[in-house]
Amino acid sequence: MEKTKEYNLEKRTLQFTKQVISFVNALPRTQGNIEIGKQVIRSAGSIGANYIEANEALGKKDFAMRIRICRKEAKESRYWLILAETRSEEKTKALESLIDEADQLMKIFATILLKTTK
């Protein structure tokens, strides 16, 4: 199920959030997964929301701050995803794919931030 990666970050972050929600909805309903699910959905959704805000920034400093938040939320999403408990190989592969996407988003936002603050 390998697709080419989306380069439009608004669409890509929206897709990531939708995939996270779908993944969380399919997890076993353990107490841990319920709490982890709430956290990861919030942090994943925050990535795209803050990217939209960054694109409407009032200046360079505001833009950089929003991009920092995007990177931080991608890092937090990765953390929560690592903690999720799966019970099937199929779900484990989906989880690995989401963790990889969170890593890639972290790197993208780090690069944007580096270029912005130079």
Summary of the structure (lengths in Angstrom):
residues: 118
radius of gyration: 14.6
end to end distance: 38.0
largest distance: 46.6
contacts: 339
relative contact order: 0.16
helix: 81%
strand: 0%
